[in-house]
Amino acid sequence: MKDISLFIIAKNEGDKLEACIESAKAICSEIIVCDSGSTDNTVEVAEKCGAKVIQHEFIGFADQKNFALDACTGKWALSLDADEILTKELAEEIAAIPDNTEFNGFDIHRVNYFLGGRMNHSGLNNEYILRLIRIGSGRYRDVLVHEGLEINGKITRLNNEMLHYSYADLENYFNKFNKYTSFAARDLVAKGRKFSLLGTLFRLPFEFLKRYVLKLGFLDGIRGFIWASCSTFYVFVKYIKLWTLTK
């Protein structure tokens, strides 16, 4: 596969960005970093790595990624977050895809790390995410958070892994937590959802048991317990914010 545009949306990701870009640089003909007003060295790092930096005010994840996707000039577009890294094996697998492939999109297996350790269970072990698409075949869904690509044409899975080093510590987790729960609550409002105290009370223990028991989070040790607890609190805060928006 040739003529791949890598695009990354970023804000204050200077400490992670270089590793992300370098993991994919050898197979990409173009690197786009869409910045939204970073106050650290994100722009300098991106430019040092050979990226073209574009600025765009952040409204929501889908809007930001669609803006970056529109800036790509290659035949293919590869989307990475700043805290994601392609393994050498995955980069080689992407490079070996023939240009005349029948597929317009490729799902990538994302391996998640939490608080410094790999999560082998907890619902985080089997994530396949559409990240590589033929330019012109797709767009991101118009949502504020948990956006995903929607494309026309066939999709298949790649075999090798992408590593996701999100939430190196709890401070990092909760720095993102507030923004994500606010976006998630606004998406619920847009869908016409109403707050239900009874529904929330029943939902919370289920959310914990789903991650810790049904998805075998207990096998991830203390990280599995923390993930299940924090994810349950995420759901609680999301619905409380829904209540504040609709009361």
PLY file of the C-alpha trace (Angstrom):
ply
format ascii 1.0
element vertex 247
property float x
property float y
property float z
element edge 246
property int vertex1
property int vertex2
end_header
0.00 0.00 0.00
1.32 3.42 -0.95
0.32 7.06 -0.53
-0.96 6.93 3.06
-1.82 10.11 4.95
-1.46 9.80 8.72
-3.66 12.20 10.67
-3.67 12.89 14.40
-5.78 15.31 16.41
-3.94 16.72 19.40
-3.94 19.22 22.21
-1.06 19.35 24.68
0.27 15.94 23.60
3.91 16.94 23.25
5.11 14.17 25.55
3.46 11.41 23.48
3.34 12.69 19.92
6.85 11.85 18.74
6.55 8.13 19.57
3.20 7.99 17.78
4.46 9.65 14.60
7.73 7.72 14.50
5.89 4.39 14.72
4.06 5.12 11.44
6.35 7.57 9.69
8.12 5.02 7.50
4.92 3.88 5.77
3.23 7.29 5.40
3.68 9.79 2.59
2.08 12.59 4.60
1.57 13.42 8.28
-1.17 15.81 9.40
-1.42 16.98 13.00
-4.63 18.89 13.72
-3.95 21.00 16.79
-6.55 22.83 18.84
-4.55 25.48 20.63
-1.87 23.54 22.47
0.03 25.47 25.12
2.89 22.95 25.39
5.41 21.88 22.73
2.95 19.84 20.63
3.39 21.99 17.53
7.19 22.02 17.80
7.34 18.23 18.22
5.00 17.68 15.26
7.03 19.92 12.99
10.29 18.32 14.12
8.85 14.96 13.08
8.00 16.29 9.62
4.26 16.81 10.15
2.11 19.49 8.62
0.33 21.26 11.48
-3.14 22.70 10.97
-5.16 24.59 13.56
-8.86 24.06 14.21
-11.03 25.05 17.14
-12.20 21.97 19.02
-16.00 21.53 18.99
-16.19 17.76 19.22
-14.15 14.70 18.31
-16.04 13.89 15.10
-15.83 17.46 13.83
-12.12 17.62 14.62
-11.31 14.32 12.94
-13.40 15.11 9.87
-11.51 18.40 9.53
-8.19 16.54 9.72
-9.40 13.85 7.32
-10.39 16.53 4.79
-6.83 17.87 4.91
-5.36 14.53 3.82
-4.18 14.35 0.21
-3.20 10.68 -0.02
-5.16 7.74 -1.41
-5.49 6.24 2.04
-5.94 7.78 5.50
-4.62 6.32 8.75
-6.03 7.74 11.98
-4.06 7.53 15.22
-4.46 9.15 18.60
-1.37 10.73 20.08
-1.11 8.02 22.73
-1.21 5.17 20.21
1.74 3.39 18.59
1.86 1.01 15.66
3.91 -2.11 16.32
6.61 -2.82 13.74
4.62 -5.87 12.63
1.46 -3.84 12.08
3.32 -1.16 10.10
4.80 -3.85 7.86
1.39 -5.47 7.43
-0.16 -2.16 6.35
2.68 -1.49 3.92
2.15 -4.92 2.34
-1.55 -4.33 1.54
-1.87 -4.23 -2.28
-3.04 -0.96 -3.82
-5.77 -2.78 -5.73
-7.29 -4.37 -2.63
-11.05 -4.92 -2.72
-11.40 -3.41 0.77
-12.09 0.23 1.57
-11.39 -0.07 5.29
-9.28 -2.01 7.77
-10.02 -2.63 11.46
-7.00 -2.55 13.75
-6.65 -4.52 16.99
-5.96 -2.04 19.79
-4.18 -3.29 22.91
-4.86 -1.09 25.93
-2.50 -0.16 28.75
-3.88 1.30 32.00
-1.79 2.66 34.88
1.34 1.19 33.32
0.07 -2.34 32.69
-1.47 -4.23 29.79
-5.18 -4.96 30.18
-5.86 -8.50 29.05
-9.51 -8.55 30.15
-12.01 -5.98 31.57
-13.65 -5.49 28.17
-10.46 -3.91 26.84
-8.87 -6.97 25.28
-10.83 -7.36 22.07
-11.07 -3.87 20.58
-11.03 -3.71 16.79
-11.34 -0.15 15.52
-11.68 1.11 11.95
-8.60 3.30 11.49
-7.38 2.83 7.92
-9.69 3.83 5.07
-9.61 4.69 1.41
-9.91 8.47 1.04
-13.41 9.48 -0.05
-15.09 6.34 1.27
-16.08 7.49 4.75
-16.67 10.11 7.45
-16.94 10.22 11.21
-20.37 9.99 12.86
-21.68 13.36 14.04
-21.33 12.80 17.79
-19.29 14.63 20.42
-17.53 11.59 21.91
-17.01 7.90 21.00
-17.03 8.90 17.36
-16.46 6.22 14.77
-15.80 6.02 11.07
-18.63 5.01 8.76
-17.64 3.99 5.26
-19.02 2.59 2.05
-17.47 -0.65 0.90
-15.95 -3.77 2.37
-14.03 -3.83 5.66
-11.62 -6.47 6.95
-9.35 -6.92 9.97
-5.60 -6.66 10.15
-3.73 -9.26 12.18
-1.20 -7.25 14.17
-1.56 -4.88 17.09
-1.63 -1.18 17.84
-0.61 -0.22 21.39
-2.70 2.31 23.33
-0.86 3.96 26.23
-3.73 5.96 27.66
-4.12 6.87 31.34
-0.58 6.44 32.59
-1.82 7.64 35.98
-5.10 8.61 37.64
-4.40 12.32 37.27
-4.30 11.82 33.50
-7.48 9.74 33.65
-9.47 12.35 35.54
-8.13 15.22 33.44
-9.92 13.58 30.47
-12.81 12.30 32.55
-14.54 15.66 32.98
-14.47 16.53 29.27
-15.57 13.08 28.13
-18.49 12.83 30.57
-19.70 16.29 29.54
-19.63 15.37 25.85
-21.33 12.04 26.57
-24.13 13.79 28.49
-24.66 16.27 25.66
-24.89 13.37 23.20
-27.62 11.82 25.38
-29.53 15.11 25.32
-29.22 15.22 21.53
-30.72 11.72 21.39
-33.68 12.83 23.52
-32.71 10.77 26.56
-34.18 11.67 29.95
-32.63 11.15 33.36
-34.10 8.37 35.48
-33.01 8.00 39.10
-34.28 4.43 39.26
-32.60 3.55 35.99
-29.31 5.01 37.22
-29.52 3.11 40.50
-29.96 -0.19 38.66
-27.37 0.65 36.02
-24.42 1.31 38.35
-24.00 -2.15 39.94
-24.52 -3.73 36.52
-21.77 -1.57 35.00
-19.32 -2.68 37.69
-20.24 -6.38 37.52
-20.13 -6.33 33.72
-16.51 -5.19 33.67
-15.19 -6.88 36.80
-17.01 -10.23 36.60
-18.59 -10.85 33.18
-15.59 -9.42 31.30
-13.14 -11.03 33.73
-11.69 -7.78 35.05
-10.66 -9.56 38.25
-8.01 -11.34 36.20
-6.36 -7.94 35.56
-5.68 -7.66 39.30
-5.82 -4.27 41.00
-5.90 -2.51 37.62
-9.04 -4.45 36.72
-10.72 -3.39 39.95
-9.73 0.26 39.48
-10.88 0.22 35.85
-14.26 -1.28 36.74
-14.72 1.23 39.56
-13.67 4.29 37.54
-15.77 3.21 34.55
-18.81 2.82 36.80
-18.20 6.29 38.23
-17.92 7.58 34.64
-21.43 6.29 33.93
-22.73 7.85 37.16
-21.27 11.27 36.36
-22.49 11.09 32.75
-26.08 10.59 33.90
-25.83 13.22 36.65
-24.66 15.66 34.00
-27.61 14.59 31.85
-29.85 15.47 34.81
-28.26 18.92 35.17
-28.74 19.59 31.45
-32.41 18.56 31.38
-33.79 19.50 34.82
0 1
1 2
2 3
3 4
4 5
5 6
6 7
7 8
8 9
9 10
10 11
11 12
12 13
13 14
14 15
15 16
16 17
17 18
18 19
19 20
20 21
21 22
22 23
23 24
24 25
25 26
26 27
27 28
28 29
29 30
30 31
31 32
32 33
33 34
34 35
35 36
36 37
37 38
38 39
39 40
40 41
41 42
42 43
43 44
44 45
45 46
46 47
47 48
48 49
49 50
50 51
51 52
52 53
53 54
54 55
55 56
56 57
57 58
58 59
59 60
60 61
61 62
62 63
63 64
64 65
65 66
66 67
67 68
68 69
69 70
70 71
71 72
72 73
73 74
74 75
75 76
76 77
77 78
78 79
79 80
80 81
81 82
82 83
83 84
84 85
85 86
86 87
87 88
88 89
89 90
90 91
91 92
92 93
93 94
94 95
95 96
96 97
97 98
98 99
99 100
100 101
101 102
102 103
103 104
104 105
105 106
106 107
107 108
108 109
109 110
110 111
111 112
112 113
113 114
114 115
115 116
116 117
117 118
118 119
119 120
120 121
121 122
122 123
123 124
124 125
125 126
126 127
127 128
128 129
129 130
130 131
131 132
132 133
133 134
134 135
135 136
136 137
137 138
138 139
139 140
140 141
141 142
142 143
143 144
144 145
145 146
146 147
147 148
148 149
149 150
150 151
151 152
152 153
153 154
154 155
155 156
156 157
157 158
158 159
159 160
160 161
161 162
162 163
163 164
164 165
165 166
166 167
167 168
168 169
169 170
170 171
171 172
172 173
173 174
174 175
175 176
176 177
177 178
178 179
179 180
180 181
181 182
182 183
183 184
184 185
185 186
186 187
187 188
188 189
189 190
190 191
191 192
192 193
193 194
194 195
195 196
196 197
197 198
198 199
199 200
200 201
201 202
202 203
203 204
204 205
205 206
206 207
207 208
208 209
209 210
210 211
211 212
212 213
213 214
214 215
215 216
216 217
217 218
218 219
219 220
220 221
221 222
222 223
223 224
224 225
225 226
226 227
227 228
228 229
229 230
230 231
231 232
232 233
233 234
234 235
235 236
236 237
237 238
238 239
239 240
240 241
241 242
242 243
243 244
244 245
245 246
